[in-house]
Amino acid sequence: MKLVLLSGGSGKRLWPLSNDLRSKQFLKVLEDEEGSRVSMVQRVWGQIEAAGFGGSGYIATGSSQTELIRGQLGPDVPMIVEPARRDTFPAIALAAAYLFSVEGVSPDETVAVLPVDPYVEVRFFETVASLDGVLRSTGADLALIGVKPSYPSEKYGYIVPEQPASPGDESFRVGGFREKPSVEAAAGLMEQGALWNCGVFAFRLDYMLAIMESKGIPLVYDQLVHDYSSLESISFDYEVVERARNIAAVAYDGYWKDLGTWNTLTEEMRDPKMGRGIVSGDCVNTHLINETDIPVTVLGLSNIVVAASPDGILVAEKGASTRLKEFIGHDQRPMYEERRWGWVRVLDDSLYADGTCVLTKRVGIGSSQSIGYRLHQHREEVWTIVKGEGEFICNGTYMQVKAGNVLHIPMKTLHGIRATSDLEFISVQTGRHEQENSIMELYSSWEEIQQNCMRA
């Protein structure tokens, strides 16, 4: 069995910590067993390995998330990268083509697809593993996992059985689906044995390949990458699941939660405060999450979430946090980014009357990490090293740098830097507003720079 984890998201539901470049699955707000901060994707990837799926998992994602994924899971994590943003059906088709034509996976192999951020116990993946047997024993085209509801919820979709399953049945035949019903309707669905749809499904690879062939979609990965932008943006649920006539489902009765809102996420945080600030003792069920250096104090407020980051500040009653996407329309660049080598925080982004634009950033590079050998087409830069030490190269000239050094990098000048200890610098980029900046990278690793650019 192969596992494909879908990683996408617009970054709005957990604003201001999440943004277009850092979706919710990358926020380090959970804790592992040792008490270290981990993200949802780190937690799930660790569970997959603990469940015996090491070497069988792939992450399907867009190019904007590849650095974050490598930074959090390591440089060798298997990824299937979308060349353009599309919905889940094109993403799964691309994954199927990759498994078939690049990895050489047998068409008879079972592929399980799941979100990258479910909050579950490790034994959830034992249920995922059972989908292979369900497909083969029932002859179903698709096998789903549904969670036994603990209460009638209007937040989830429901998998409705064709008829109530008998005690001891491993699976049941699916009769239909209901998307986010009223509480009253959800109670009726529970009486019918309906399950919460947790977005996990499995199929044999040849089933997906046959669908692709019927739609004229290439089965060869490189060809599909070339044609990818022409594919319709449509969900797998709509294009495949809702049209399938032979679907089986398995019930999971363990712990499962969608941590898609501040309300549900804070329920899984061990500490009500993260970052600088104070939550007074008379606050009940109130959480403070602060990524800034500015202290925040919360007094006498209950059932509140306060989240602060370089992207903005949120103060919300927890029940209202589910409506956040309706109100996020701020037209600004992401002010904080994580990279495989460190992080970038925007301090100021100014446009002047004469058309000059100035972008000021604080950049952090982890020890032994490096920024590749690159140049800016339409921006010059001045770097002021404020912390740590490193190695800097500019048009083939190599030098050691440390806190207090100021480096001027003219436009169209190749440059790169490696941190020999945790290093930070202030970058001031200057250029013309009408000339959109573009970056050309010659080498991505310090090893390549050493081999090709450094003078003996």
NORLINJO-V903189 format. One record per run of one state. SS is the DSSP state (a for helix, b for strand, c for the rest). FROM is the first residue (numbers start at 1). TO is the last residue. If there is no record, write none. Layout:
# NORLINJO-V903189
ss	from	to
SS	FROM	TO
SS	FROM	TO
This chain:
# NORLINJO-V903189
ss	from	to
c	1	1
b	2	7
c	8	18
b	19	19
c	20	21
b	22	22
c	23	23
a	24	26
c	27	29
b	30	31
c	32	36
b	37	38
c	39	39
a	40	50
c	51	56
b	57	62
a	63	73
c	74	78
b	79	82
c	83	87
a	88	101
c	102	109
b	110	115
c	116	117
b	118	120
c	121	123
a	124	138
c	139	141
b	142	148
c	149	156
b	157	161
c	162	171
b	172	179
c	180	182
a	183	191
c	192	194
b	195	204
a	205	214
c	215	220
a	221	230
c	231	235
a	236	239
c	240	240
a	241	243
c	244	246
b	247	252
c	253	255
b	256	258
c	259	261
a	262	266
c	267	272
b	273	274
c	275	276
b	277	279
c	280	286
b	287	290
c	291	295
b	296	298
c	299	303
b	304	309
c	310	311
b	312	317
a	318	326
c	327	335
b	336	339
c	340	341
b	342	351
c	352	355
b	356	365
c	366	369
b	370	376
c	377	378
b	379	387
c	388	388
b	389	394
c	395	396
b	397	402
c	403	405
b	406	409
c	410	414
b	415	419
c	420	422
b	423	432
c	433	438
b	439	443
c	444	445
a	446	452
c	453	456
